[in-house]
C-alpha cells in the first residue's frame, strides 16, 4: 500500500531591515532547532513541521525566542 503523508510547511518571515548578516544569523537559529528547513531569501525560510505538528506552538516559540535574542529582528509565521 502506498500512502502519502501531506506535508506541513511553516513559512517564517524575518523582519531584519535588509541586513544580510542578520538574515544568516536567523537561519543559524533555525538550524539549531531543526535541520528540516530551506532558506527563501531575502526574508523567509520554509520549515518542514510535518512530523512535529503537535509541537507547532513550541517550535514557533523556540524560533521566536531565538530571534528575539538577535537585536534588530522579529518574525512572523504561518502555515
C-alpha positions, -999 to +999 in steps of 0.1 A: +000+000+000+013+034-009+003+061+015+014+097+011+018+120+040+006+155+035+035+179+042+030+207+067+053+236+059+057+266+081+069+298+063+088+321+086+092+357+075+121+375+092+119+413+096+155+423+096+157+456+078+176+442+048+206+432+069+220+401+051+243+392+080+214+392+104+194+370+079+222+344+081+222+346+119+185+340+118+190+309+096+215+296+122+189+300+149+166+277+128+193+252+122+198+250+160+161+240+163+158+215+134+177+207+102+144+205+083+143+240+068+151+257+035+160+293+031+138+316+009+159+347+005+159+375+012+135+374+041+120+340+047+126+303+054+103+273+050+104+248+079+090+213+075+069+206+106+051+175+092+063+152+120+060+178+147+025+193+143+016+186+179+047+207+188+038+236+165+034+262+192+066+250+209+086+252+176+072+287+169+081+297+204+116+285+201+120+303+168+106+335+184+129+333+214+160+327+193+151+357+170+143+379+200+178+375+212+191+390+179+189+428+181+170+443+152+150+413+141+114+400+146+094+373+128+060+364+115+049+329+107+020+309+093+011+276+078 
